[in-house]
Amino acid sequence: MDALFLGKMEGLMRSRISELRDTAVATSESRETVELDQQSIGRLSRMDALQQQAMANANQAMRAQEIVALQAALKRLQNDDYGYCMDCGEDIDPARLALAPTARKCLDCARG
């Protein structure tokens, strides 16, 4: 793989990790425990607040998974294993990596 392309991919992955972490901090309030005070909000409002909290927690879990995948891709990049299919060992198309930097399989192997 071209060193310039690999450098660009590393920058994109590090930027995405930073963006995901910033979003986690910015949305931390929406994941806090919902107060169940009957006097301040009604039953439907509490249900809505609980649903929003659950969605915020699910989004945070997805962000955490993406960070783990990006960190694994960065580790592969540092170990000179990035861009090779884990099934067949062939190069993964750079266009595929540009769209999905954490891809571990070439398109043929991913299709099965």
Secondary structure, DSSP 4 states (H G I P E B T S, - for coil): --HHHHHHHHHHHHHHHHHHHHHHHHTGGGGSPPP--TTTS-HHHHHHHHHHHHHHHHHHHHHHHHHHHHHHHHHHHHTT-TTB-TTT-PBPPHHHHHH-TT--S-HHHHH-
